Amino acid sequence: MMEGRPDWCLSRQRAWGVPIPIFYCIKTEKPLADYDVMMKVADVMEKEGGIEAFFKYSSDHFIGDAWKKSEMAQKDSNFGSAGFRQGKDIFDVWFDSGICHAAVQKRRTGMDFPADIYLEGSDQHRGWFNTSLVSSIATNGKAPFKALITHGFVMDSQGFKMSKSKGNVVDPNDVASKSGAEIIRLWSAYEDYGGDMKCGPQELERVTETYRKIRNTMKYM
């Protein structure tokens, strides 16, 4: 999982998402990355319930005189002379989900760190599983989970991803209304969740035949 991971960029240049609390000098375009300023941004966003608070106030509201003691201000007299603007980069979405060990596990009553289990699909070996592991080891020195459970995905009979546009989606409610909910339960128990699972008319018909054999055997007994 770690040996084959790609390089990870923590920022994205998008108009939506969690903003990175870095401000840029209007005159020099140099960044102000100050811990105290970042903590104030975090406090305001938490108090006011969302990321919009970052854009609600002017840069001066967060920065105050903090820029004057920055290393950049000591080197360049022009730094901060014309004020600052908010940065527009956002955190990568994998960073958002990857730090749930700090934002959720350590802050909510009844949750443990490390968690007993992280459960997700096989694509998360390069996603959530991976970024959670990297960020937790970097900040805590250990993994945020004791074990991982990886499941596959439900595909159609030909092994293709289900899509409404393709019309190859199997609706569990339709199957349950036609054949009964036990068919869905038996199909779920029958398949190996560790890999991708096929689900279509052929697979459900086989499960239905198996269900009849089980039911008739129990009825005879």
C-alpha positions in Angstrom: 0.0 0.0 0.0 2.9 2.4 0.8 5.5 1.2 -1.8 3.2 1.9 -4.7 1.6 5.1 -3.6 1.9 8.1 -5.9 3.3 11.5 -4.9 0.7 13.4 -2.8 0.1 17.2 -3.3 -1.8 18.6 -0.3 -3.2 21.6 -2.3 -5.5 22.0 -5.2 -6.3 25.1 -7.2 -10.1 25.0 -7.1 -12.9 27.4 -6.2 -14.5 25.0 -3.7 -13.2 23.1 -0.7 -11.5 23.8 2.6 -9.3 26.8 2.1 -5.6 26.7 3.1 -5.2 29.6 5.6 -2.3 31.3 3.9 -2.4 35.0 2.9 -0.4 36.7 0.2 1.2 40.2 0.2 -0.6 42.3 -2.4 2.6 44.2 -3.3 5.2 41.4 -3.3 2.9 38.3 -3.7 5.0 36.6 -1.0 3.0 34.2 1.3 2.3 34.7 5.0 2.1 31.3 6.6 1.8 32.1 10.3 0.8 29.6 13.0 -1.2 32.1 15.1 -3.0 33.4 12.1 -3.9 29.9 11.0 -5.3 29.1 14.5 -7.4 32.3 14.5 -8.8 31.3 11.1 -9.6 27.8 12.5 -11.3 29.2 15.6 -13.5 31.6 13.6 -14.5 28.9 11.1 -15.3 26.5 14.0 -17.3 29.1 15.9 -19.3 30.3 12.9 -19.8 26.8 11.6 -18.1 26.6 8.2 -15.6 27.6 5.7 -17.5 30.6 4.5 -16.2 32.5 7.6 -12.8 32.5 5.9 -14.2 34.7 3.1 -16.7 36.6 5.2 -14.0 38.7 6.9 -11.1 40.8 5.5 -7.6 39.6 5.7 -6.9 42.2 8.5 -9.4 40.5 10.7 -7.3 37.4 10.8 -3.8 38.8 10.5 -3.8 42.0 12.6 -0.2 42.9 13.3 1.1 39.3 13.1 2.7 39.9 9.8 5.1 42.4 11.3 7.0 39.8 13.3 7.2 37.4 10.3 10.6 36.4 8.9 9.5 37.8 5.5 8.8 41.2 6.9 12.3 41.3 8.5 13.8 40.6 5.1 11.7 42.8 2.9 10.4 46.2 3.9 7.7 46.1 1.1 6.2 42.9 2.6 2.8 43.8 4.0 3.0 47.4 3.1 -0.1 47.2 0.8 -2.0 44.6 2.8 -2.8 41.0 2.2 -5.3 38.9 0.2 -6.7 35.4 1.0 -5.1 32.5 -0.8 -7.5 30.6 -3.1 -5.9 27.2 -2.9 -7.8 24.4 -1.1 -6.7 21.3 0.7 -6.7 18.2 -1.3 -9.9 16.2 -0.6 -7.8 13.2 0.5 -6.3 15.5 3.1 -9.8 16.3 4.4 -10.7 12.7 4.8 -7.3 11.5 5.9 -7.2 13.6 9.0 -10.4 12.2 10.4 -8.3 10.7 13.2 -7.7 14.2 14.5 -10.9 15.8 13.5 -13.3 13.0 14.5 -11.7 10.1 16.5 -9.9 12.3 19.0 -12.7 14.8 19.4 -15.9 12.8 19.7 -16.9 11.0 22.8 -17.0 7.2 22.5 -14.4 7.0 19.7 -11.0 5.5 20.2 -7.6 6.3 18.8 -6.5 4.2 17.1 -9.8 2.9 15.8 -10.4 -0.9 15.9 -11.2 -1.0 12.2 -11.3 1.2 9.1 -13.7 -0.2 6.5 -13.8 1.0 2.9 -13.5 -0.1 -0.7 -10.4 -1.4 -2.4 -9.8 2.0 -4.1 -9.0 3.5 -0.7 -5.6 1.7 -0.6 -4.4 4.7 -2.5 -6.9 7.0 -1.0 -8.4 7.3 2.5 -6.5 4.3 4.0 -3.2 5.7 2.6 -3.6 9.4 3.6 -4.9 8.5 7.0 -1.9 6.3 7.6 0.6 8.9 6.3 -0.9 11.9 8.2 -1.3 10.0 11.5 2.2 8.6 11.5 3.5 12.1 10.7 1.6 13.7 13.6 1.1 10.9 16.1 3.8 8.4 15.4 1.4 5.5 14.8 -1.4 4.3 12.6 -4.9 5.6 13.2 -6.4 2.1 12.9 -5.6 -1.4 14.3 -6.9 -3.2 11.3 -8.3 -2.6 7.8 -11.3 -4.4 6.1 -11.4 -3.9 2.3 -14.4 -4.7 0.3 -14.9 -4.9 -3.5 -17.6 -3.3 -5.6 -20.8 -4.6 -7.1 -20.5 -5.0 -10.9 -23.0 -6.1 -13.5 -22.9 -9.6 -15.0 -20.3 -8.7 -17.5 -18.0 -7.2 -14.8 -18.7 -3.6 -15.8 -19.3 -0.8 -13.2 -23.0 -0.2 -12.7 -24.2 3.1 -14.2 -27.6 4.7 -14.6 -26.6 5.9 -18.0 -25.8 2.4 -19.1 -29.0 1.0 -17.6 -27.2 -1.9 -15.9 -28.1 -1.0 -12.3 -29.7 -3.6 -10.2 -32.1 -2.1 -7.7 -32.3 -4.1 -4.4 -35.9 -2.9 -3.9 -36.9 -4.3 -7.3 -35.3 -7.7 -6.5 -36.9 -7.8 -3.0 -40.4 -7.0 -4.4 -40.1 -9.6 -7.1 -38.2 -12.4 -5.3 -38.2 -11.5 -1.6 -35.6 -9.8 0.6 -34.1 -13.2 1.4 -32.6 -13.4 -2.1 -30.7 -10.2 -1.5 -29.5 -11.4 1.9 -28.4 -14.8 0.5 -26.6 -13.2 -2.4 -24.7 -10.9 0.1 -23.7 -13.9 2.2 -22.9 -16.0 -0.9 -20.4 -13.6 -2.4 -16.7 -12.9 -1.4 -16.8 -9.3 -0.3 -13.0 -9.1 -0.6 -13.2 -8.8 -4.4 -15.6 -7.3 -6.9 -19.0 -9.0 -7.0 -21.2 -9.6 -10.0 -24.9 -9.0 -9.6 -27.3 -9.4 -12.5 -30.2 -11.6 -13.6 -28.0 -14.6 -14.0 -26.4 -14.3 -10.6 -29.7 -13.7 -8.9 -31.4 -16.6 -10.6 -28.6 -18.9 -9.4 -29.1 -17.6 -5.8 -32.9 -18.0 -6.2 -32.4 -21.7 -7.1 -30.0 -22.2 -4.2 -32.6 -20.5 -1.9 -35.3 -22.9 -3.1 -33.1 -25.9 -2.4 -32.3 -24.7 1.1 -35.9 -23.9 1.8 -37.2 -27.2 0.4 -34.6 -29.2 2.3 -35.5 -27.5 5.6 -39.2 -28.0 4.8 -38.6 -31.7 4.2 -36.5 -32.1 7.3 
